[in-house]
């Protein structure tokens, strides 16, 4: 089916007002949940085939996350849909003020390859809960997961309500040339700019979930053993292909050697002494990214790991030390299993390094110094983050997720997803019983005095 025809039929479906009722949205979310549970094994296999994710990792970071998002929406949907009363100024007596949520219409969801199931379906949950029709465009790089998403959606939804468009750049371009009511994009900065440019030509609102170089500060008072364990988990999950992974470590010079020793221990504990042979350790999505990452590894600065295997597209968890801002690994978001270490003497030096890059998507602090934590959190601008842990802020549906500046525009997760795909209409309902005459001409001195008393 041609993309223009898909949009035309979805607009017709949306205009039928079928998606407006609470029951329709609730039933759609329940259908989606049942189908995901029924196809859990197929989804897990697709994630393994695309990214080498073990069943446990696939469930923990993708399938389980989606089910959690659906369950949260099911519990709160009725509350989200209710009109929200707000106070009315005395000057508007007698009247009531409230805000109504309404769906935007036909929305486009473009998702990436690194968490191909979760980052596609999580956004869809928000679109369904808000009462929209949706076109999903999964990444062509994660082909197997894209195919499973298409099958799941086709099994439970009328294509005039929710459908999947597969393919590569040609399909992306064809979709972006259309007039959608909203675009939700997750991916890299360069493509994000193209999406924003296309959307602006149609005055289409959008959310961009991008990325950036997310710093991880390890301060002198940190518990180094526990810090190392949590950093290793967040950095090398999904073979480092996580938009909120710690991109690089800034560690106080007095504890650098001890931290590195602990990092090495934790890597071996989690991934064994031979990660390339570990079936629970993921792989790089394709040859292009494998080659790019290999090019970022400076053998003269590798102090742990560094080996790779072209046939499986696996790269060992790799630590590089004595890194400077001029090194290639600090010129772009790494998005792979390479962890640069930079030491600092004082906070001003660390601040200078962090601010040499645009505001990051995530920010991590390891410290037991309350003053330092408070100062660091208030000093830097970032999307979200953790104190004494990494990436787990994504797993709380009550916390919004999104970037700032070049790391993203807009927020979602939980109620924020409902808000992202909704239009909020502000309404004043005026009584016909009383009609105060002071706002009407002719204006007198008495009326002016009364208006000044009411409007403050």
Buried (B, 14 or more C-beta within 10 A) or exposed (E): EEBEEBBEBBBEBBEEEBBEEEEBBBEBBEBBBEBBEEBBEBBBBBBBBBBBBBBEBBBBBBBBBBBBBBBBBBEBBEEBBEEEEEEBEEBBEEBBBBEBBBBBBBBBBBBBBBBBBBBBBBBBBBBBBBBBBBBBBBBBBBBBBBBBBBBBBEEBBEBBBBBBBBBEEEBBEBBBEBEBBBBBBBBBBEBBEBBBEBBEEBEBBBBBBBBBBBBBBBBBBBBBEBBBBBBBBBBBBBBBBBBBBBBBBBBBEEBBEEBBBBBBBBBBEBBEEEBBEBEBBBBBBBEEBBEBBBEBBBEEBBBBBBEBBEEBBBBBBBBBBBBEEEBEBBEBBBBBBBBBBBBBEEBEBBBEBBEEBBBBBBBBBBBEBEEBBEEBEEEBEBBBBBBBBBBEBBBBBEBBBBBBBBBBBBBBBBBBBBBBBBBEEEEEEBEEEEEEEBEEEEEEEEBEEBEEEBEE
